[in-house]
Amino acid sequence: MRQALLQAPGKLELRDVPDLTPGPGELVVRVDVALTCGTDLKTYRRGHPKLPMPTPLGHEYTGVVAAVGEGVTRFRPGDAVVAAPSAPCGACDPCAAGLENLCDRIDGTTMAWGAFAEQIRIPAHVARKNVFLRPPGLAPTEAALLEPLACVVNGVARLDLTRAETVVVLGAGPIGLLFVALLRRQGVPRVLAAGRHAGRLEAALAMGAHEVVDLGADASDPQALARAVRARAPRGACAVVECVGRPEAWLGAIASVRKGGEVLLYGGCAAGTTVPVDAHRLHYDALTLKGAFHFTPADVRVALDLLTRRALPLARLVSAEVPLARLQEALDALCRGEALKLAIVPGSPA
């Protein structure tokens, strides 16, 4: 089979490697579609501390079961499946406390990793908890959105939307757009999307945003978002979801929220990053700052239900299909901001 390996930042190699063989409880899946994501891009640009090179890439995927390991009874060769790339161990301290999304044993060695290939091996614990038959009629490009949608389901569940009037999503990349769509479906009366790329803001409107804020050249100014939000909601937003992952975006999100409001800090900053927070305002305005990361098996099931029922407008998320042989071109295009997500199709001719 063919498999893409990242040899060094910015350098991919497409190799011929032996077909995969499943171990006990495992699945080998022939990949129909694997989607690009922000983690792929960050790893491609600068590497990843938990993924020593050379490393395969890709973890948002759907495909058809090619082989099953000993003891597998839920699936058989020929089954079309959707899958999340990880699953909690169920035994570590976070799992015991009900924090399955923070499982200590989820890392690159325990995940189904390497979907930019013709085949991917799914570990036994993932096959047991987070692999499902692909719903009939669900397009592979949408089925492969299961993992990012599950992450967003987890994030939205962290918010208190009972009295929310205006919610701002900062960042109109794929994750921000999924937040827009799900918040709109949750019945938030006013969803604002803020970003700096016209095409992405158009997609935000198509996915349910009531209004968009083009930050343009002021995107790196923490007060620019606050001014724009307060021009539309003078008391500030009830909640802000930060999906950029830079310190100035965190500060802008905090500056934009009203008294008693909450900020979901979803975009991950680099290790060692610090953000100065106005302690006086945090205390006297009774702000709530929350982090959100990853997903639980319950989130995966909610996401699968949303996909099965075609409950969200997802058509704008995937910009184009690209053959596996052009993966490096695809990642370079994404680095230049020329697409939102791309569907890598191993079976497509170069």
Secondary structure, DSSP 8 states (H G I E B T S, - for coil): -EEEEEEETTEEEEEE-------TT-EEEEEEEEE--HHHHHHHHH-BTTB-SSEE---EEEEEEEEE-TT--S--TT-EEEE-S----S-SHHHHTT-GGG-TT-STTTS----SBSEEEE-HHHHHHSEEE--TT--HHHHTTHHHHHHHHHHHHTS--TT-SEEEEE--SHHHHHHHHHHHHTT-SEEEEEES-HHHHHHHHHTT-SEEEE-GGGTT-HHHHHHHHHHHSTT-EEEEEE-S-SHHHHHHHHHHEEEEEEEEE-S---TT------HHHHHHTT-EEEE--S--HHHHHHHHHHHHTT-S--TTTEEEEEEGGGHHHHHHHHHTT--SEEEEETTS--
